[in-house]
Amino acid sequence: MSVKNQWWKKSVVYQIYPRSFMDSNGDGIGDINGIVEKLDYLKELGVDVLWLSPVYKSPNDDNGYDISDYQDIMDDFGTMSDFDRMLQEAHKRSLKIMMDLVVNHTSDEHPWFVESRKSKDNPYRDYYIWKDPVNGKEPNNWGACFGGSVWEFDEHTGMYYLHLFSKKQPDLNWENEEVRHKIYDMMNWWCEKGIDGFRMDVISLLSKVQTFPDGECKGGLYGDSDPYICSGPRIHEFLREMNKEVLSKYDLITVGETAGVTIEQAKKYANLDGSELNMVFQFEHAFLANGPYGKWTDNPVPLLELKQVMSKWQTALEGKAWNSLYWDNHDQPRAVSRYGNDSSEFREISAKMLATCLHMMQGTPYIYQGEELGMTNIYFDSIDDYKDIECIDNYRELTESGLISKEDMIRYLGLRGRDNARTPMQWSDSPNAGFTVGTPWIKVNPNYKEINAESQISDKSSVFHYYKKLIQLRKEYDIIIDGHYNLLLPEDERIFAYERILGGQKLLVICNFTQEEAECTLANINEGTVLISNYENHKPHMMQPYEAIAVLYGE
């Protein structure tokens, strides 16, 4: 089906990280009933789809991305009847629910894996990827995303199993047809329950090169597995099969998390014939400024490269596939802290600038909880405050090996660690930001007294109301959905400017990514209509610090 007929083109998605969103029972952990309490807030913001990070049964080694039962709810979050009520209440408000689908791996406590590790001839053995030792060691030199080897030795059977993430997250064997159809059955079960879509976790990793060769060592402790696991040889075959067995039967929104994806691969994943997914998350802009140890660096994001990457995806996918638009999510630091300026002087204005830059592009925008308030990184000063397995394991591995000092690693975690996104949602200036009456599972950002939903809802000039207006504009102006994209001023190191063109209309978007005034002669606001701006008064031929403006010309 053509993308032009799809409702998700005009939709805005809001990501909820349930553990940190709203606690309804005082145990310090966000839950499903807490989400229900805040549905009216989300309706007021104007979003269309709620993407829930995993709420399935899980021992919680990786905050729910290690699933032990795909058809039950994690005890921390409530019950299946709570989920059913949430789904019903969301639909009453015309809010759709998108589930997080985690099928590259399960928990090692999933019944399939419990059986699989019992013996080499167990019926479930081939549900996972088992290999014999090579010269008494791991089958190859690949490193896991959370540190260490991807291989875990199992004493009972004398073999290794593959885990691209935590050792408690064994990878499923997608080469096994029975595994795939068990997963499709589970997906159909959720669709019949009435959910509206899937965000597919690390979906590009399902197909591995079956020879499992060593990877190139690039200065770290392990070899690079990416060429052998990212968008592997059978990935499109698997997704077309999933589409045929499940996705094509329902009116869903689908987005794949596809780290390492190229433009050409994205055109296959999100092609407009609808045979695979609606759209993908690419990570090129999120990986900008990475260093020799990946994201553990304090390198600033270079604007010229950011413009080049964002524009490449805009132009290359136009008419061929559909973009997803995001600055941050549960795996990324806070947008205003990474791409803007989270100082008290510039936080609000730069948060609005970033929102303008993103939401005026072609694609489906994703808002991560608290982004609409301009929530910031927390900058923990001790590893003891971190809860995220990636932060903790990488800190230990990189400091104990002497590759990075403890002081530098704490600074890098403060800038890039995932827990920055996972501190509790800041609802009010009451204790614990109104998130819980108990002790929160992770520390609340101390700036909640200045940054919270309650104060922003009552302030028409707030970041919240700015996001609300951006969402409304997307629904009113077809040019934001369908307009052709052109990057302007590609060599300007301070200004990110582009135009969208549709018929006789032109939409000009200009954003100053610096705290200095920047000369810019593009905007003649007297000839057009200012759709949105984060300053009350625009200076002719000049962009003020972190200024953003969108001007519509023509019909």
C-alpha positions in Angstrom: 0.0 0.0 0.0 1.3 3.5 -0.9 2.7 5.5 2.0 0.4 8.3 0.9 -2.6 6.4 2.3 -1.0 5.8 5.7 -2.2 7.6 8.9 1.2 7.4 10.4 2.6 10.0 8.0 0.9 12.7 9.9 1.3 11.1 13.3 3.6 12.1 16.1 4.9 9.3 18.4 5.6 9.8 22.1 7.9 7.2 23.7 7.1 6.2 27.3 9.8 4.5 29.4 7.4 2.9 31.9 9.8 2.5 34.8 10.4 6.2 34.9 7.1 7.7 33.7 4.6 7.7 36.6 4.4 5.5 39.8 0.8 4.8 40.9 1.4 2.7 43.9 4.3 4.3 45.7 6.9 1.6 45.2 9.3 4.0 43.4 8.8 2.3 40.0 6.6 3.7 37.2 3.8 1.4 36.1 0.9 0.9 33.7 -1.7 2.5 36.0 0.6 5.5 36.2 0.5 5.7 32.4 -3.3 5.7 32.6 -3.2 8.6 35.0 -1.3 10.7 32.5 -3.2 9.9 29.3 -5.0 13.2 29.4 -1.7 15.0 29.6 -0.5 13.2 26.5 -3.8 14.0 24.7 -3.4 17.6 25.7 0.1 17.6 24.1 -1.4 16.4 20.9 0.5 13.2 20.2 -1.1 10.3 18.3 0.9 7.2 19.2 2.4 6.0 22.5 5.4 3.7 22.1 5.9 1.7 25.3 9.3 0.4 26.1 8.9 -3.2 27.1 6.3 -4.1 29.7 6.6 -7.8 29.3 7.6 -10.3 32.1 11.3 -9.9 32.7 13.9 -10.4 35.4 15.0 -6.9 34.4 18.7 -7.4 33.7 18.4 -4.8 30.9 15.4 -2.8 32.1 12.9 -5.1 30.4 14.7 -5.7 27.1 15.4 -9.3 28.5 12.0 -11.0 28.2 11.1 -14.2 30.0 7.4 -14.3 28.8 6.2 -12.3 25.8 2.5 -12.8 26.8 2.6 -11.6 30.3 3.3 -8.3 32.1 6.3 -7.5 34.4 5.3 -7.6 38.0 6.8 -4.1 38.6 4.4 -2.7 36.0 1.1 -4.4 37.0 -1.1 -7.1 35.4 -2.5 -7.9 32.0 -5.8 -6.6 33.1 -4.1 -3.3 33.9 -2.7 -3.4 30.4 -6.1 -4.1 28.9 -7.5 -1.1 30.8 -4.7 1.2 29.6 -5.3 0.1 26.0 -9.0 0.8 26.3 -8.5 4.2 28.0 -5.9 5.2 25.3 -8.2 4.2 22.5 -11.0 6.2 24.1 -8.8 9.3 23.7 -7.8 8.3 20.1 -4.3 7.5 21.3 -2.7 4.4 19.7 -0.4 2.0 21.5 2.8 0.8 19.9 4.6 -2.1 21.6 8.3 -2.7 21.8 9.1 -6.0 20.0 12.3 -7.6 21.3 12.9 -10.7 19.3 16.6 -10.8 18.5 17.1 -12.3 22.0 15.2 -13.4 25.1 16.0 -13.6 28.7 18.1 -16.6 29.8 15.1 -17.2 32.1 12.7 -17.6 29.2 11.3 -21.2 29.2 12.8 -21.7 25.7 16.3 -21.0 26.9 15.9 -22.9 30.2 15.1 -26.0 28.0 17.7 -25.2 25.4 20.6 -25.3 27.9 19.6 -28.7 29.4 21.2 -30.9 26.8 22.6 -30.9 23.2 19.6 -32.9 22.0 16.9 -30.9 23.7 14.1 -30.0 21.3 14.7 -26.3 22.1 18.5 -26.5 21.7 18.4 -25.0 18.2 16.2 -22.1 19.3 19.5 -20.4 20.3 23.0 -20.1 18.8 25.4 -22.7 20.4 29.0 -23.2 19.3 31.8 -25.5 20.4 35.0 -23.9 21.8 37.8 -23.2 19.3 41.2 -24.1 20.6 39.7 -24.2 24.1 38.4 -20.6 23.8 35.5 -18.5 22.5 34.3 -19.4 18.9 35.4 -15.9 17.7 36.6 -12.5 18.9 33.4 -10.5 18.8 32.7 -8.1 21.6 29.2 -7.6 23.2 27.5 -4.3 23.2 27.5 -4.1 27.0 31.2 -5.1 27.3 33.0 -8.5 27.3 32.7 -11.3 24.8 29.5 -12.2 22.9 30.1 -15.8 24.0 29.2 -17.3 27.4 30.5 -20.7 28.3 27.9 -23.2 29.6 29.6 -25.7 31.9 26.7 -28.2 31.7 27.0 -28.9 27.9 30.6 -27.6 27.4 29.5 -25.2 24.6 29.2 -21.4 24.2 26.0 -19.5 23.5 25.8 -16.2 21.6 24.6 -13.0 23.3 25.2 -9.7 21.4 24.1 -7.9 24.6 24.1 -9.1 28.2 25.0 -12.7 29.0 21.4 -12.9 30.3 20.1 -12.0 26.8 20.9 -15.1 24.6 20.3 -14.5 20.9 17.5 -16.4 19.2 18.4 -18.5 16.2 16.3 -17.0 13.4 17.6 -19.6 11.0 15.2 -21.9 12.8 11.8 -21.7 11.0 10.0 -23.0 14.2 11.4 -20.1 16.2 10.2 -17.6 13.6 6.7 -18.9 13.6 6.4 -19.0 17.4 7.3 -15.3 17.3 4.7 -14.6 14.6 2.1 -16.4 16.6 3.0 -14.2 19.6 2.8 -11.0 17.5 -0.6 -12.0 16.1 -1.8 -12.5 19.7 -0.9 -8.9 20.6 -2.5 -7.6 17.4 -5.7 -9.4 18.1 -5.7 -7.8 21.5 -5.9 -4.5 19.7 -2.5 -2.9 19.8 -1.6 -0.5 17.0 2.0 -1.3 16.1 5.5 -2.4 16.9 8.8 -0.7 17.5 11.2 -3.5 16.7 14.3 -3.6 18.9 17.7 -4.2 17.1 15.7 -5.8 14.2 18.6 -5.5 11.8 20.6 -8.0 13.8 18.3 -11.0 13.3 20.3 -12.5 10.5 23.9 -13.4 11.2 26.6 -14.6 8.8 26.6 -18.3 9.6 30.4 -18.8 9.4 30.8 -16.5 12.5 34.3 -15.2 11.4 36.6 -13.1 13.6 36.1 -9.4 13.3 38.7 -6.7 12.7 40.2 -5.2 15.9 40.0 -1.4 15.8 41.8 -0.5 19.0 39.4 -2.0 21.5 39.6 -5.3 23.3 37.4 -7.2 20.8 36.8 -7.7 17.1 34.1 -5.8 15.2 31.1 -8.0 14.6 29.1 -5.4 12.7 29.9 -6.7 9.2 28.5 -10.1 10.2 25.4 -9.2 12.2 24.0 -5.9 10.8 21.5 -6.3 8.0 22.7 -9.9 7.5 22.1 -12.1 4.4 18.5 -13.2 5.2 17.2 -10.1 7.0 14.9 -9.0 4.3 13.6 -12.5 3.7 12.8 -12.7 7.4 11.0 -9.4 7.5 9.0 -10.1 4.4 7.9 -13.3 6.0 7.0 -11.4 9.2 5.0 -8.9 7.1 3.1 -11.7 5.3 2.4 -13.7 8.5 1.5 -10.7 10.7 2.0 -7.1 9.7 0.0 -7.1 6.5 -3.1 -8.4 8.3 -3.5 -5.3 10.5 -3.5 -1.5 10.2 -0.2 -1.0 12.1 2.6 1.5 12.5 6.0 -0.3 12.4 9.5 1.0 12.9 12.7 -0.9 13.0 15.7 -0.1 15.1 18.4 -0.6 12.5 21.9 0.4 13.8 24.4 0.5 11.1 21.8 0.7 8.3 22.8 2.4 5.0 20.5 4.4 2.8 20.3 1.6 0.3 19.4 -0.9 3.0 16.8 1.5 4.5 15.1 1.7 1.1 14.5 -2.1 1.4 13.4 -2.1 5.1 11.0 0.9 4.7 10.1 0.6 1.0 6.9 2.2 0.0 5.4 -1.0 -1.3 4.7 -2.0 2.3 6.4 -5.4 2.1 8.5 -5.0 5.2 8.3 -2.0 7.7 6.9 1.5 7.6 10.1 3.2 8.6 13.4 2.6 10.4 15.5 4.3 13.0 19.0 5.1 11.7 21.8 6.2 14.0 24.2 8.1 11.9 23.5 11.4 13.6 23.5 9.8 17.1 26.9 8.3 16.4 28.5 11.6 15.3 31.6 12.5 17.3 32.1 9.0 18.5 35.7 8.2 19.4 38.0 5.2 19.5 35.9 3.7 22.3 32.6 4.4 20.7 30.3 6.9 22.3 32.5 7.3 25.4 34.0 10.6 24.5 33.3 14.3 25.1 33.7 15.3 21.5 31.1 17.9 20.5 28.7 17.2 17.6 30.0 19.1 14.5 27.1 21.0 12.9 28.4 20.6 9.4 28.4 16.8 9.7 25.0 16.9 11.5 23.5 18.9 8.6 25.0 16.6 6.1 23.7 13.4 7.8 20.2 14.7 8.4 19.9 16.1 4.9 21.2 12.9 3.3 18.4 10.9 4.9 15.8 13.5 3.9 16.8 13.6 0.2 17.8 10.0 -0.4 14.6 8.5 1.0 12.2 10.9 -0.6 9.7 9.0 -2.7 11.4 5.7 -1.9 11.0 5.2 1.9 9.8 7.0 5.0 12.0 8.7 7.6 11.6 8.5 11.4 12.8 11.7 13.1 14.3 11.8 16.6 16.9 13.5 18.7 16.8 11.2 21.7 15.3 8.1 23.2 15.8 5.7 26.1 19.3 4.8 24.8 20.5 8.4 24.1 21.4 11.4 26.3 18.9 14.2 26.6 18.6 16.1 23.3 19.0 19.6 24.8 22.2 18.5 26.6 23.7 16.9 23.5 22.7 19.1 20.6 21.6 22.3 22.4 22.6 24.1 25.5 21.2 23.0 28.9 22.5 26.0 30.9 19.8 28.0 32.6 20.3 30.8 30.2 19.8 28.9 26.9 18.0 25.6 27.9 14.4 26.7 26.9 15.4 28.6 23.8 17.7 25.8 22.5 15.1 23.1 23.3 12.6 24.9 21.1 15.2 25.4 18.4 15.9 21.7 18.2 12.2 20.9 18.1 11.7 23.3 15.2 14.6 21.9 13.3 13.4 18.3 13.6 9.6 18.6 13.4 9.7 20.6 10.1 11.4 17.8 8.3 9.8 15.0 6.3 9.1 11.9 8.4 7.3 10.8 11.5 8.6 12.6 14.6 9.3 10.8 17.9 9.3 12.6 21.2 11.0 11.0 24.2 9.2 11.5 27.5 10.3 14.8 29.1 11.8 16.1 25.8 8.7 18.3 25.5 9.7 19.9 28.8 13.4 20.4 27.9 14.5 17.9 30.5 18.3 17.6 30.7 21.1 15.1 31.5 21.6 14.5 35.2 25.4 14.4 35.3 25.9 11.8 38.1 29.4 12.2 39.7 29.7 8.6 40.9 29.4 5.2 39.2 27.3 4.2 42.3 24.4 6.3 41.0 24.2 4.5 37.7 21.7 1.7 37.2 22.2 0.9 33.5 24.1 -2.3 32.7 25.8 -0.6 29.7 27.1 2.2 31.8 28.3 0.0 34.7 29.9 -2.7 32.5 31.7 -0.3 30.2 32.9 1.8 33.1 34.4 -1.3 34.7 35.9 -2.7 31.5 37.4 0.5 30.2 38.8 1.8 33.5 40.2 -1.5 34.8 41.9 -2.1 31.4 43.5 1.4 31.7 42.1 2.6 28.4 40.2 5.4 30.1 40.7 7.0 33.5 37.9 6.9 36.1 37.6 10.7 36.0 37.2 10.8 32.2 34.8 7.9 32.1 32.5 9.5 34.7 32.5 12.6 32.5 31.7 10.6 29.4 28.9 8.8 31.2 27.5 12.2 32.3 27.4 13.3 28.6 26.4 10.1 26.8 25.2 7.5 29.3 21.7 6.0 28.9 20.6 6.7 32.5 20.4 10.4 31.5 17.2 9.5 29.7 15.9 7.3 32.4 15.6 9.6 35.4 12.0 10.0 36.5 9.6 12.2 34.5 9.4 15.6 36.1 5.7 16.2 36.7 5.7 18.9 39.4 7.9 20.7 42.0 6.6 18.4 44.7 9.0 15.8 46.3 10.5 13.4 43.7 9.1 15.6 41.0 5.6 14.2 41.6 6.8 10.9 40.1 6.4 8.8 43.3 5.5 9.1 47.0 8.1 6.4 47.6 11.8 6.1 46.9 12.5 6.4 43.2 14.3 3.5 41.6 16.9 6.0 40.2 17.6 9.5 41.4 15.4 12.4 40.2 17.2 15.2 38.4 17.5 18.0 41.1 16.4 20.6 38.5 12.8 19.3 38.7 11.8 22.4 40.7 12.6 24.6 37.6 11.7 22.0 34.9 8.4 20.3 35.3 5.1 19.7 33.5 2.8 21.4 36.0 4.6 24.8 35.6 4.9 24.5 31.9 1.3 23.6 31.2 0.2 26.9 32.9 2.9 28.9 31.0 1.9 29.5 27.3 5.5 30.4 26.4 6.9 27.1 27.8 8.7 24.3 25.9 5.6 22.2 26.4 3.3 24.6 24.5 5.9 25.1 21.8 5.9 21.3 21.2 2.1 21.4 21.2 2.1 24.0 18.5 4.6 22.1 16.4 2.4 19.0 16.6 -0.6 21.0 15.5 1.2 22.6 12.6 2.1 19.1 11.2 -1.6 18.3 11.1 -2.5 21.5 9.4 0.1 21.9 6.7 0.7 19.3 4.0 4.0 20.9 3.0 5.4 19.7 6.4 4.4 16.1 5.4 5.0 16.0 1.7 7.2 19.0 0.8 10.5 18.4 -1.1 13.6 19.1 1.1 16.6 21.3 0.1 19.5 22.0 2.4 20.5 25.7 2.4 23.9 27.2 3.5 25.6 23.8 3.7 29.0 25.3 4.7 27.6 27.6 7.5 29.1 26.3 10.8 26.4 28.0 12.9 23.1 28.0 10.9 21.1 24.9 9.9 18.7 26.1 7.3 16.5 24.2 4.8 13.4 24.7 2.7 10.5 22.5 1.9 8.7 23.0 -1.4 5.2 21.8 -2.4 3.4 23.1 -5.4 3.5 26.9 -5.2 4.4 26.9 -1.5 7.8 27.2 0.2 8.5 26.6 3.9 11.8 28.2 5.1 13.3 26.8 8.3 16.3 28.5 9.9 18.0 27.4 13.1 21.0 28.9 14.9 22.8 26.1 16.7 25.1 28.4 18.7 24.9 30.8 21.6 26.2 33.7 19.4 24.3 35.9 17.0 24.8 34.7 13.5 24.3 36.7 10.3 21.7 35.3 8.0 20.0 37.0 5.1 17.6 34.2 4.1 14.4 35.2 5.9 12.2 38.0 4.7 9.4 37.6 7.1 7.5 40.5 5.6 6.8 38.5 2.5 5.7 35.3 4.3 3.8 34.0 7.3 5.8 33.0 10.4 4.4 29.6 11.4 6.5 29.3 14.5 9.5 31.0 16.1 11.1 30.8 19.5 11.7 34.6 19.7 9.0 37.2 19.8 11.0 39.6 17.6 13.1 38.5 14.6 16.1 40.8 13.8 16.5 41.4 10.1 19.5 39.5 8.6 20.4 38.2 12.0 19.7 35.0 14.0 19.8 35.5 17.7 21.3 32.8 20.0 19.6 29.4 19.4 16.9 31.2 17.4 14.6 29.2 15.2 12.0 30.4 12.7 9.8 28.7 10.1 8.3 31.0 7.5 5.7 29.9 4.9 5.7 31.6 1.5 3.2 31.3 -1.4 -0.4 30.1 -1.6 
